[in-house]
Amino acid sequence: MNKIIIMLSITFFSWIGWWMGENIGVMTAYLLSFIGSLFGVYVGVRINRDYLG
């Protein structure tokens, strides 16, 4: 369950980052997607630690 939650949160926050940056340009979308992925890892780990673990 740990890996599934982390993967879902990475996917979600990466998509949000891409969505926010796509109107500016591809590289901005890529950068915000990367930052969103890092935030998704953090959120997924916190969800597992605080609520499921």
Buried (B, 14 or more C-beta within 10 A) or exposed (E): EEEEBBEBBBBBBBBBBBEBBBEEEEEBBBBBBEBBBEBBBBBBBEBBEEEEE
